[in-house]
Amino acid sequence: MKITKPFLVLLVLLSACVSFAQSGKKLDKIIKRDYQIIECTVLKMSDKTVEYSLPGETVQISLDVSQIARIDFASGRSQTFDVSANASIAPQSSSQNVASADMKHNTIAVLPVPYVNADNQQGSEDMAKFAQNDLYNKLLDKSSNIFPLTVQDLRTTNSLLHKAGIDHNNIDETPIEDLEKILGVDNIVAAKVSYTIGTGTTATTYNSGNAKVSNNDKKVTTSDISTTTANNQTYYYYTVYFDMYRNADKIYSQTRKPLLAVKDGWMDSISYLLKRSPIYVKK
């Protein structure tokens, strides 16, 4: 059978269209409790695990449901996973067993701020405390803008959390209604900082030299000296998650990436999100 040139061209175009359609296939999204998002194809689900494969791969990966907050399927359906149903995951999973502090109305508590390297999922206790203290001070500085709310003393917050066995490692696993009872507040601000680190090199070249002109042939001769300096630069790529709760209801939830990839860029994002939260009133 002889294949004509127009037919061959049509066949190539059809193949390209099929490849494009396959490459543009919508994927499922697994949102983990550490805020990592995995774009994949969910293959199988059970009460304990979710199995999925990554784009372009056939290997099946198993993930424990205790690590999953939500799955957004390509079809548009979403499924939320309630970690509080598993007592082995959340130490304060049952509200009936939570030791309640005296309730202080119109009081907001600042939770420890998990500060996590998204590449290895390692958290920093020192940075979690630093970020919590930074957010606490921002609220104190703007106390007139959040009236009638008052900010619970940070020592009180951390002491009550410590007695309940809660820190930056498991703060995300404890239901908000339990945290409000433990802390004795009706308002909570919860933030998280996730980051990756990148490096780059910039080169700066400096030229110096003398030019000489010959009167006979009017030619210009130069003697140049060129020096190049290489500078290594570290870049910090942050994602800041910012949530506020009142009487266990989420009243504000935003995510922001700083414009500049600098070491303290997350601090500007915290300020930006706080000033746009519903508790903040401009004076």
Backbone as a ProteinNet text record, in pm:
[ID]
protein_1_A
[PRIMARY]
MKITKPFLVLLVLLSACVSFAQSGKKLDKIIKRDYQIIECTVLKMSDKTVEYSLPGETVQISLDVSQIARIDFASGRSQTFDVSANASIAPQSSSQNVASADMKHNTIAVLPVPYVNADNQQGSEDMAKFAQNDLYNKLLDKSSNIFPLTVQDLRTTNSLLHKAGIDHNNIDETPIEDLEKILGVDNIVAAKVSYTIGTGTTATTYNSGNAKVSNNDKKVTTSDISTTTANNQTYYYYTVYFDMYRNADKIYSQTRKPLLAVKDGWMDSISYLLKRSPIYVKK
[TERTIARY]
84.7	0	88	65.9	145.1	82.5	164.5	116.3	149.9	47	69.2	121.6	185.1	243.2	138.3	21.2	-81.3	-130	-143.7	-189.5	-87.7	40.4	147.2	148	127.6	122.1	5.2	-111.5	-229.7	-205.8	-136.3	-107.3	-18.2	82.6	171.4	94.8	5.3	-73.4	-165.5	-226.1	-313.4	-235.6	-114.2	-29.9	7.4	37.3	72.8	-44.6	-166.4	-284.9	-311.9	-293.7	-314.7	-214.2	-87.5	16.4	-13.3	-60.4	-92.5	-208.4	-308.8	-424.9	-385.8	-293.2	-249.1	-168	-80.9	3.4	-77.8	-194	-277.9	-383.9	-373.9	-469.4	-471.5	-590.9	-602.7	-562.2	-499.1	-448.6	-523.6	-521.3	-572.4	-469.1	-514.2	-423.9	-444	-334.8	-336.3	-275.6	-354.5	-304.4	-271.4	-142.9	-100.7	-118.9	-111.6	-128.9	-11.5	101.8	215.2	210.4	93.8	65.1	138	203.8	263.2	152.3	160.9	62.1	126.9	63.5	113.2	15.6	60.4	-20.8	3.9	-102.4	-85.7	-215.8	-216.8	-338.6	-366.9	-477	-513.7	-564.5	-504.8	-538.1	-629.8	-605.8	-681.3	-685.7	-799.8	-814.7	-870.9	-822.5	-875.9	-887	-926.2	-939.7	-805.1	-695.7	-564.5	-468.6	-480.3	-383.8	-451.4	-377.3	-415.3	-298.5	-326.5	-222.7	-236.1	-121.7	-123	3.2	1.6	120.1	144.8	271.9	309	298.6	285.7	274.9	393.9	365.6	470.7	532.6	481.9	536	426	467.3	372.1	386.7	490.2	512.6	400.5	343.2	238.9	300.3	261.6	312.6	199.3	229.3	128.7	151.2	42.6	49.5	-53.9	-11	-101.7	-202.2	-327.7	-432.1	-412.4	-336.6	-312.4	-230.9	-162.4	-82.2	-159.5	-283.7	-361	-469.3	-476.7	-584.1	-702.1	-671.5	-779.4	-727.8	-817.4	-785.5	-882.5	-829.5	-909.6	-895.9	-1002	-996.9	-1012	-959.1	-965	-1109.1	-1199.9	-1341.4	-1407.7	-1340.6	-1398.7	-1447.1	-1453.3	-1495.8	-1379.9	-1409.4	-1308.2	-1346.6	-1246	-1268.6	-1175.2	-1232.9	-1156.1	-1136.6	-1015.9	-982.9	-977.5	-1055.8	-1065.4	-968.6	-854.3	-752.9	-796.5	-892	-933.5	-1005.2	-1044.6	-1110.8	-1013.2	-882.8	-780.4	-710.3	-738.2	-684.2	-534.6	-474.2	-330	-253.6	-323	-256.2	-259.7	-378.1	-392.8	-404.3	-310	-313.3	-435.4	-497.4	-616.5	-733.2	-755.4	-854.2	-997.2	-1017.2	-1152	-1176.6	-1277.7	-1305.3	-1345	-1400.1	-1442.8	-1323.9	-1206.8	-1089.8	-996.7	-1037.9	-952.9	-971	-858	-862.6	-887.2	-997.6	-1036.4	-984.6	-931.9	-893	-1013.4	-1007.9	-1115.8	-1128.2	-1249.5	-1270.8	-1259.1	-1177.8	-1161.7	-1217.4	-1332.2	-1399.4	-1326.7	-1342.7	-1276.3	-1124.7	-1069.9	-925.6	-873.9	-761.7	-702.7	-567.2	-543.4	-416.8	-340.2	-208.3	-121	-58.3	-84.4	-29.7	115.9	192.4	325.7	314.5	412.5	409.3	505.6	455.9	545.8	626.3	757	849.2	921.2	877.4	913	983.7	1092.9	1161.3	1082.7	1024.9	938.2	1014.3	1146.5	1224.6	1243.4	1264.3	1288.7	1188.4	1090	984.7	1039.3	1156.6	1214.9	1171.1	1128.1	1086.2	1191	1186.8	1281.9	1205.9	1238	1171.9	1204.8	1331.3	1372.4	1299.2	1289.5	1221.4	1071	1014.7	871.9	839.6	926.9	907.7	931	1032.1	1061.2	943.9	888.8	776.3	652.4	629.6	517.4	533.3	654.6	681.2	665.6	707	693.9	547.4	465.1	322	256.3	295.5	243.4	274.4	397.2	435.5	362.8	339.3	263.9	122.7	60.6	-73.6	-72.2	29.4	39.7	58.4	143.3	168	41.3	-48.6	-170.8	-292.3	-272.5	-381.3	-502.2	-475.9	-587.2	-665.1	-598.9	-664.8	-746.3	-727.1	-800.9	-899.8	-919.1	-1015.9	-1154.3	-1234	-1219.1	-1137.6	-1067.9	-988.7	-864.2	-828.1	-700.3	-618	-486.2	-397.3	-353.5	-372.7	-330.6	-178.4	-126.9	17	78.3	191.1	254.2	298	344.4	385	265.8	150.9	30.6	-6.5	-4.3	-37.8	54.5	184.1	280.4	280.4	255.9	250	131.4	16	-102.8	-86.7	-24.4	-0.5	98	200.7	300.7	236.7	149.1	80.8	-6.5	-58.9	-144	-63.6	69.3	153.1	150.1	129.8	118.3	232.9	297.5	402.9	393.4	498.4	493.3	487	525.2	524	384.4	297.9	164.8	50.5	81.4	-21.9	-127.9	-85.9	-180.8	-275.5	-241.1	-320.3	-426.1	-430.2	-524.2	-641.8	-764	-881.6	-884.8	-932.5	-938.6	-1028	-1139.7	-1227.3	-1156.9	-1067.8	-990.4	-888.4	-824.6	-726.2	-790.4	-911.2	-979.5	-1009.7	-1046.2	-1074.1	-945.5	-839.4	-711.2	-659.1	-672.8	-616.8	-714.4	-843.7	-942	-966.4	-965.8	-988.1	-1096.9	-1156.5	-1257.9	-1209.4	-1081.8	-1023	-881.4	-844.3	-711.8	-657.7	-529.5	-461.3	-356.7	-363.2	-273.2	-204.2	-72.7	3.6	103.4	152.5	257.9	345.1	476.4	572.6	639.7	623.3	689.4	787.5	906.3	1006	1095.7	1155.7	1263.2	1377.2	1497.2	1615.4	1678.1	1712	1780.9	1907	1997.8	2122.3	2143.1	2214.7	2247.4	2379.7	2439.4	2568.4	2557	2604.3	2608.9	2754.3	2785.3	2923.1	2929.1	3026.3	3047.9	3184.4	3186.3	3311.5	3348.5	3474.5	3525.5	3638.3	3626.1	3726.9	3803.9	3935.3	4018.8	4130.4	4175.8	4282.6	4313	4416.6	4456.7	4448.4	4405.9	4396.7	4504.3	4571.5	4675.6	4638.7	4659.8	4626.4	4755	4771.7	4887.8	4853.8	4942.2	4914.9	4932.9	5014.7	5043.4	4924	4882	4774.2	4640	4639.7	4517.5	4450.2	4530.7	4477.1	4476.8	4379.6	4367.1	4409.3	4502.8	4542.9	4510.1	4466.8	4428.1	4500.6	4513.4	4568.1	4467.8	4380.5	4270.4	4304.4	4250.9	4258	4114.9	4076.6	3940.1	3941.7	3856.7	3846.9	3701.9	3680.5	3545.9	3535	3429.9	3406.3	3274.3	3277.3	3157.1	3102.6	2973	2907.3	2798.5	2804.3	2701.7	2588.6	2465.5	2348.3	2253.5	2200.9	2102.7	1963.2	1867.9	1730.8	1637.5	1543.6	1446	1307.5	1245.1	1113	1009.6	929.4	836.4	692.5	615.3	469.8	418	339.5	286.6	137.4	97.7	-42.8	-93.4	-208.9	-256.9	-406.7	-443.2	-582.8	-622.7	-749.7	-805.9	-937.3	-957.1	-1076.7	-1145.2	-1278.7	-1358.8	-1466.6	-1463.2	-1556.8	-1554.4	-1432.4	-1404.9	-1440	-1494.5	-1526.2	-1411.6	-1373.2	-1268.2	-1327.2	-1275	-1327.7	-1235.4	-1115.5	-1020.2	-914.7	-886.1	-785.2	-722.1	-591.3	-520.5	-382.7	-332.4	-197	-125.5	0.4	74.3	220.3	273.5	415.3	480.7	586.6	652.9	703.4	706.2	753.2	903.4	977.8	1123.4	1167.4	1260.7	1311	1426.6	1399.6	1502.4	1473.9	1573.2	1565.4	1447.5	1417.1	1308.9	1181.3	1168.7	1053.3	920.6	920.4	795.5	735.7	819.9	770.8	681.5	717.6	635	499.8	499.9	373.5	282.2	339.6	259.6	192.5	269.3	214.4	103.8	128.3	30.6	-101.1	-93.7	-214.8	-287.1	-212.1	-274	-355.7	-300.8	-369	-494.2	-506.4	-623.9	-719.7	-692.7	-778.7	-902.6	-1008.7	-1133.7	-1125.4	-1022.8	-1013	-944.2	-885.6	-805.1	-890.6	-894	-969.4	-871.9	-867.5	-779	-824.1	-727.7	-756.8	-720
-119.6	0	124.3	213.4	334.7	445.2	504.1	612.6	745.9	825.3	955.3	1053.5	1156.2	1258	1329.4	1372	1437.5	1346.2	1215.3	1122	1110.1	1110.3	1100.6	1223.2	1340.5	1464.6	1461.5	1412.4	1402.6	1308.2	1196.7	1099	1159.1	1237.4	1302	1401.5	1478.6	1576.2	1508.9	1396	1323.4	1269.6	1220	1168.1	1278.3	1396.5	1510.5	1552.7	1548.9	1587.4	1489.8	1360.1	1258.5	1276.2	1301.6	1321.7	1442.8	1549.8	1671.4	1648.1	1573.2	1545	1462.9	1367.4	1285.1	1366.5	1455.3	1534.7	1637.2	1679.1	1777.1	1715.6	1587.5	1518	1577.7	1601.9	1656.5	1551.1	1595.5	1504.8	1524.7	1423.1	1435.4	1510.4	1573	1643.5	1593.8	1542.6	1501.3	1614.2	1671.4	1778	1714	1709.2	1645.7	1740.6	1685.4	1766.5	1860.3	1833.3	1925.7	2027.8	2034.3	2131.2	2100.3	1987.5	1947.7	1900.6	1939	1900.4	1803.2	1687.4	1585.6	1575.3	1608.6	1592.4	1452.3	1374.4	1233.7	1177.1	1044.6	970.7	872.8	894	805.4	674.5	563.9	432.6	351.6	359.8	276.6	344.2	328.2	386.9	283.3	287.4	203.1	285.8	222.7	295.1	340.6	274.2	302.9	369.5	340.9	391.8	441.8	525.4	569.2	536.8	469.8	434.2	522.6	572.8	662.7	643.4	700.2	700.8	842.1	875	1008.4	1016.7	1137.9	1152.7	1090.1	1009.8	947.7	825.8	783	666	562.6	436.3	328.8	271.5	315.1	266.2	315.8	224	259.8	296.4	413.3	463.2	459.3	411.2	400.9	511.1	577.3	686	663	672.7	652.9	767.2	735.4	838.7	938	899.1	990.9	1111.9	1101.5	1211.5	1300.5	1264.4	1332.9	1420.3	1544	1634.2	1630.2	1629.8	1632.9	1580.9	1524.3	1486.8	1559.5	1636.5	1700.4	1617.1	1546.9	1459.5	1540.1	1483.6	1549.8	1571.6	1490.1	1500.9	1623.9	1684.4	1799	1766.6	1638.3	1597.3	1608	1641.9	1649.9	1558.5	1501.5	1418.2	1463.7	1492.4	1537.5	1421	1413.8	1306.7	1364.3	1307.7	1356.2	1279	1342.5	1273.9	1255.9	1336.4	1327.8	1198	1124	996.8	890.2	915.9	818.6	863.1	798	841.7	827.6	739.9	720.1	831.8	916.8	1024.3	1153.1	1188.6	1313.5	1283.3	1328.6	1298.2	1355.3	1461.5	1520.8	1504.9	1386	1365.7	1364.6	1340.8	1334.6	1457.2	1537.1	1660.3	1632	1513.2	1481.9	1464.1	1432.8	1407.5	1528	1639.7	1758	1836.1	1868.2	1951.2	2095.4	2152.3	2286.1	2391.7	2500.4	2616.1	2709.1	2801.7	2898.8	2981.5	2987.8	3056.9	3208.2	3269.2	3415.5	3463	3526.6	3568.3	3687.2	3695.4	3799.7	3798	3677.3	3659.9	3573	3612.8	3539	3483.3	3357.7	3291.5	3265.8	3280	3253.5	3116.1	3025.8	2891.2	2888.8	2787.5	2768.8	2760	2814.8	2822	2718	2604.3	2506.7	2571.4	2548.6	2607	2488.5	2450.6	2320.1	2334.2	2260.8	2249.1	2150.7	2199.2	2115.8	2004.6	2018.2	1916.2	1790.2	1806.5	1689	1675.6	1766.6	1764.7	1777	1837.3	1860.4	1996.5	1997.8	2122.4	2175.5	2304	2368.3	2420.3	2367.7	2412.7	2558.6	2596.4	2734.6	2832.8	2800	2890.3	2890.1	2776.7	2771.5	2867.1	2871.1	2963	3107.5	3128.3	3263.4	3318.4	3234.9	3278.6	3304.2	3219.3	3240.8	3373.2	3399.2	3524.1	3645.8	3631.2	3742.3	3776.1	3673.4	3696.5	3753.4	3703	3753.4	3902.5	3942	4083	4171.2	4117.5	4195.3	4223.1	4124.5	4144.9	4245.8	4237.2	4333.4	4475.3	4489.3	4622	4681.9	4595.1	4641.5	4618.6	4622.4	4591.7	4683.7	4808.8	4901.5	4867.9	4798.6	4762.7	4633.7	4556.7	4431	4436.7	4555.1	4572.8	4526.6	4453.5	4431.5	4307	4246.3	4128.4	4166.1	4081.5	4093.6	3968.9	3982.3	3872.5	3799.2	3669.4	3591	3588.8	3603.6	3602.9	3475	3491.6	3378.8	3270.7	3310.2	3211.9	3125.9	3190.2	3115.2	3014.9	3059.7	2971.3	2851.1	2875.2	2766.3	2673.8	2728.2	2645.2	2549.4	2600	2515.4	2409	2446	2348.7	2241.1	2282.6	2187	2085.6	2131.5	2040.9	1941.1	1982	1894.1	1806.6	1821.1	1740.1	1783.7	1913.9	1966.2	2062.3	2046.4	2139	2160.6	2219.3	2252.4	2128.2	2012.7	1890.7	1832.5	1848	1787.3	1887.6	2017.4	2119.4	2108.5	2066.8	2054.5	1936.8	1843.7	1722.5	1734.8	1847.2	1866.1	1951.8	1906.8	1984.2	2122.2	2219.1	2356.4	2367.2	2295.8	2304.7	2256.4	2157.3	2111.6	2217	2279.8	2382.8	2501.3	2538.4	2649.5	2616	2489.8	2449.2	2444.2	2390	2380	2518.1	2613.5	2746.9	2843	2806.9	2894.3	3021.1	3012.6	3129.9	3097.2	3201.6	3180.7	3224.1	3265.9	3302.2	3245.2	3196.6	3137.9	3180.5	3213.7	3236.8	3126.4	3058.3	2946.1	2971.1	2970.5	2992.2	2879.1	2865.6	2768.3	2825.9	2799.6	2845.3	2723.5	2708.3	2600.3	2665	2605	2669.3	2567.3	2612.2	2539.9	2638.5	2584.5	2668.3	2640	2745.2	2733.2	2818	2788	2864.4	2907.8	3014.9	3065.8	3138.7	3153.9	3221.5	3337	3453.2	3569.2	3607.1	3646.3	3683.6	3832.5	3901	4042.8	4060.4	4125.6	4146.2	4292.9	4321.4	4458.7	4469.9	4566	4587.5	4716.1	4710.6	4830.2	4820.2	4935.3	4933.3	5072.8	5084.6	5211.9	5204.1	5312.8	5319.8	5413.6	5373.6	5454.7	5477.5	5601.1	5636.9	5668.9	5607.7	5635.2	5747.4	5852.7	5965.3	5929	5828.7	5793.4	5723.9	5615.5	5540.6	5555.1	5635.2	5662.2	5534.9	5437.2	5313.7	5323.6	5256.9	5256.8	5119.9	5121.4	4996.6	5005.8	4896.5	4894.6	4783.5	4805.8	4702.9	4685.3	4584.5	4566.1	4462.7	4487.5	4390.4	4362.2	4236.5	4198.1	4109.2	4144.3	4067	4024.4	3895.9	3842	3785.7	3827	3780.6	3704.1	3583.5	3501	3510.6	3535.8	3546.2	3439.5	3362.8	3262.5	3324.7	3301.3	3359.9	3248.8	3260.4	3165	3227.3	3149.9	3198.2	3113.5	3181.6	3114.7	3132.5	3020.5	3023	2977.7	3073	3046.8	3034.3	2955.5	2956.2	2971.4	3075	3102.8	3070.3	2986.6	2949.2	3020.1	3081.9	3169.3	3145.1	3096.8	3067.2	3134.7	3177.1	3230.6	3159.9	3135.7	3064.8	3143.5	3134.9	3194	3092.7	3054.8	2952.8	2828.2	2785.9	2663.6	2676.9	2791.2	2811.8	2887.3	2841.4	2910.2	3035.1	3150.5	3276.6	3339.7	3283.8	3343.4	3238.8	3224.2	3127.7	3177.7	3203.7	3255.2	3190.6	3186.2	3137.8	3244.9	3270	3375	3334.9	3367.5	3349	3487.1	3510.5	3641.6	3676	3804.9	3849.7	3829.5	3848.5	3836.1	3707.1	3637.4	3509.9	3534.7	3613.2	3646.7	3571.2	3567	3481.9	3514.6	3642.2	3681.9	3720.3	3674.4	3712.4	3669.5	3560.3	3511.5	3612.2	3694.2	3789.1	3894.8	3938.5	4036.7	3977.1	3848.7	3783.1	3772.2	3743.8	3738	3873.2	3981.3	4116.2	4146.1	4109	4135.2	4064.3	3936.1	3857.4	3902.6	3940.1	3987.4	4114	4208.3	4335.2	4319.6	4206.7	4181.7	4079.4	4043.7	3948	4019.4	3945.8	4008.6	4069.7	4037.6	4095.8	4231.3	4267.3	4389.1	4503.4	4614.1	4732.6	4848.1	4913	5026.1	5146.4	5213.7	5333.8	5460.4
0	0	0	-93.1	-105.5	-20.2	67.7	155.1	91	65.2	2.4	104.7	56	145.2	228.3	170.8	254.1	366.2	335.9	438.6	551.3	514.8	614.7	705.7	645.6	723.7	820.8	773.4	858.5	975.1	947.7	1051.5	1160.2	1118	1213.7	1300.2	1239.2	1313.4	1414	1374.2	1465.8	1584.9	1559.7	1667.3	1764.7	1710.5	1795.4	1882.1	1822.8	1898.4	2012.3	1985.3	2088	2200.5	2164.6	2266.6	2351.5	2286.1	2360	2455.5	2409.6	2493.4	2614.5	2593	2704.4	2804	2752.2	2840.5	2918.3	2862.2	2928.3	3018.8	3047.9	3131.9	3272.5	3323.6	3458.1	3559.5	3665.3	3767.8	3898.8	3982	4117.3	4201.5	4308	4398.2	4540.3	4599.1	4739.2	4821.7	4912.4	4999.4	5134.4	5167.9	5292.3	5410.1	5531.5	5651.4	5674.6	5609.2	5617.5	5504.5	5433.6	5328.2	5197.1	5187.3	5059.8	4966.3	4840.4	4740.3	4641.4	4622.9	4530.5	4414.6	4293.6	4173.7	4119.4	4106.1	4074.2	4020.3	4002.4	3968.6	4081.7	4152.1	4261.5	4203.7	4249.8	4194.6	4285.6	4415.8	4509.2	4645.4	4715.1	4847.6	4943.1	5066.9	5172.8	5299.6	5409.4	5535.2	5589.5	5547.3	5603.7	5505.8	5377.1	5279	5152.4	5081	4946.6	4854.2	4745.3	4649.2	4525.6	4478	4364	4280.4	4161.2	4074.9	4026.5	4006.1	3960.4	3808.6	3751.8	3606.1	3534.4	3432	3353	3415.9	3532.6	3601.1	3623.8	3636.3	3662.1	3802.7	3873.9	4010	4101.4	4180.7	4274.3	4409.3	4460.8	4588.2	4690.1	4809.5	4914.7	5018.6	5058.4	5156	5264.3	5389.9	5502.1	5509.2	5531.1	5532.2	5646.9	5749.6	5860.1	5816.4	5701.5	5650.3	5553.7	5524.7	5420.4	5483.3	5438	5482	5384.5	5254.7	5155.7	5021.4	4942	4803.8	4712.6	4618	4514.2	4387.9	4351.9	4236	4106.7	3998.3	3867.9	3823.6	3874.6	3837.7	3898.4	3997.9	4066.4	4207.1	4240.7	4373.8	4472.1	4597.2	4701.8	4816.6	4880.4	4998.2	5108.8	5225	5340.6	5436.7	5494.1	5587.1	5728.3	5818.3	5955.7	6042.9	6072.7	6152.1	6296.4	6343	6483.3	6514.9	6409.2	6432.6	6476.5	6459.3	6494.3	6621.5	6732	6860.7	6869.2	6786.7	6794.2	6726.9	6652	6578.9	6658.9	6707.3	6782	6929.6	7007.9	7149.1	7219.4	7161.4	7220.8	7124.9	7073.9	6969.6	7021.7	7148	7203.9	7290.5	7253.1	7326.2	7470.6	7496.4	7630.7	7725.6	7670.5	7753.1	7763.2	7707.5	7706.2	7835.9	7900.5	8020.3	7979.4	8023.8	7981.1	8077.2	8019.9	8100.4	8113.1	8208	8223.6	8095.6	8042.2	7915.8	7932.6	7847	7843.3	7709.7	7713.8	7591.3	7526.8	7395.7	7316.4	7336.3	7343.2	7358.9	7244.9	7188.9	7077.6	7120	7085.6	7116.9	6987.6	6994.5	6880.8	6898.8	6806.6	6815.6	6768.9	6812.4	6754.4	6602.4	6532.8	6386.7	6328	6280.2	6218.2	6105.7	6108.2	6010.6	5947.1	5826.3	5770.1	5636.3	5621	5492.5	5406.7	5298.4	5215.2	5144.1	5130.5	5060.5	5144.4	5275.2	5359.7	5474.5	5479.3	5581.2	5723.6	5736.7	5867.9	5921.1	6048.9	6109.9	6206.2	6229.6	6320.6	6442	6560.2	6682.2	6711.9	6692.8	6720.2	6630	6501.1	6408.4	6431.7	6476.5	6507.8	6622.7	6724	6836.4	6793.4	6708.9	6660.9	6580	6491.4	6408.5	6494.1	6594.6	6686.5	6760.6	6806.9	6879.8	6788.9	6662.6	6566.9	6543	6523.5	6501.9	6627	6742.7	6871.5	6887.4	6859.3	6871.7	6771.4	6652.1	6552.4	6602.1	6666.4	6720.7	6835.8	6920.8	7031.2	6978.4	6875.9	6819.2	6758.9	6713.1	6648.4	6737.9	6870.6	6963	6943.4	6908.4	6886.6	6759.7	6666.9	6541.8	6551.5	6659.7	6672.7	6789.5	6847.4	6955.3	6908.4	6990.1	7134.7	7172.3	7078.1	7110.5	7190.9	7284.1	7353.8	7323.1	7328.5	7292.2	7418.9	7418.7	7534.9	7544.2	7668.3	7689.4	7633.6	7567	7498.7	7596.8	7714.6	7815.7	7858.8	7873.1	7911.9	7803.8	7679.4	7567.3	7562.5	7566	7552	7672.5	7791.2	7911.3	7905.3	7863.5	7854.4	7745.2	7634.6	7529.1	7574.3	7646.7	7695.7	7791.2	7879.5	7972	7896.5	7781.5	7701.7	7605.1	7605.7	7517.7	7372.6	7350.3	7213.1	7186.5	7071.3	7028.5	6878.6	6819.3	6676.8	6588.6	6642	6562	6543.6	6643.2	6633.9	6645.5	6639.8	6654.4	6544.5	6422.6	6311.9	6329.9	6417.5	6433.6	6543.5	6611	6721.1	6675.1	6693.2	6650.3	6715.5	6641.7	6691.2	6814.6	6816.8	6933.7	7059.9	7045.7	7160.7	7202.4	7104.2	7135	7206.8	7165.4	7232.2	7377	7404.3	7542.4	7624.3	7563.2	7634.3	7671.1	7576.9	7597	7663.8	7669.3	7731.9	7653	7519.6	7433.6	7332	7277.7	7174.2	7036.1	7026.5	6897.7	6890	6773	6752.4	6616.5	6612.7	6485.9	6469.4	6355.8	6327.9	6194.2	6196.6	6072.6	6054.1	5932.8	5902.8	5792.3	5803	5702.8	5640.5	5510.5	5435.8	5338.4	5323.2	5239	5168.1	5059.9	4993.1	4971	4959.9	4942	4806	4735.1	4606.5	4607.1	4519.1	4508.7	4364.2	4348.6	4216.3	4219.7	4104.9	4093.8	3996.2	4038.3	3950.4	3927.7	3805.7	3770	3735.5	3793.6	3767.2	3703.1	3587.1	3514.2	3514.3	3550.2	3554.5	3453.4	3360.9	3257.1	3284.8	3267	3277.7	3174.6	3124.4	3023.5	2971.5	2888	2829.7	2678	2617.3	2471.2	2417.4	2308	2244.1	2098.6	2053.1	1914.3	1839.3	1724.5	1640.2	1543.4	1537.4	1448.2	1301.7	1275.2	1135	1069.4	1129.4	1064.9	1136.5	1244.7	1319.7	1371.3	1401.9	1458.3	1611.1	1672.1	1816.6	1868.9	1964.1	2027.4	2175.4	2230.9	2372.3	2445.2	2574.3	2662.9	2776.3	2764.3	2857.9	2964.4	3083.4	3192.5	3237	3233.3	3268.4	3391.4	3489.6	3612.5	3633.5	3656.6	3678.8	3820	3889.4	4026.2	4030.9	4086.6	4099.5	4241.1	4251.7	4381.7	4392.9	4500.7	4526.5	4606.7	4562.8	4626.2	4671.2	4792.3	4843.6	4836.1	4782.2	4766.8	4853.7	4919.1	5004.5	4942.8	4909	4846.2	4949.6	4996.7	5105.9	5057.2	5132	5123	5265.5	5288.2	5421.7	5423.1	5519.1	5537.8	5663.3	5653.3	5760.7	5781.8	5901.5	5933.1	6063.5	6070.5	6193.7	6224.4	6355	6400.5	6511.1	6510.5	6617.5	6656.9	6785	6832.7	6743.9	6710.5	6632.6	6484.5	6442	6300	6232.5	6115.3	6040.5	5976.9	6014.4	5963.6	5859	5842.7	5749.3	5714.3	5587.6	5544.5	5415	5420.5	5303.9	5293.3	5171.3	5142.9	5062.9	5096.3	5025.6	5007.9	4890.4	4861.2	4854.9	4931.8	4929	4789.2	4758.9	4628.5	4612.6	4721.2	4716.6	4784.3	4721.2	4775.3	4871.3	4976.3	5075.2	5204.2	5292.6	5411	5501.3	5520.1	5610.1	5535.3	5411.9	5330.7	5389.9	5466	5524.7	5623.3	5685	5784.5	5719.8	5601.1	5530.1	5493	5458	5423	5544	5661.6	5784.6	5810.1	5796.7	5818.1	5717.3	5592.7	5486.1	5515.2	5552.6	5575.9	5702.7	5804.9	5928.8	5904.5	5828.7	5804.8	5718.4	5652.4	5568.6	5629.6	5753.6	5822.3	5875.7	5903.2	5949.6	6089.4	6168.4	6303.7	6301.4	6186.8	6178.6	6124.1	6198	6155.8	6142.9	6025.4	6004.3	6085.9	6145.5	6224.5	6147.1
[MASK]
+++++++++++++++++++++++++++++++++++++++++++++++++++++++++++++++++++++++++++++++++++++++++++++++++++++++++++++++++++++++++++++++++++++++++++++++++++++++++++++++++++++++++++++++++++++++++++++++++++++++++++++++++++++++++++++++++++++++++++++++++++++++++++++++++++++++++++++++++++++++++++

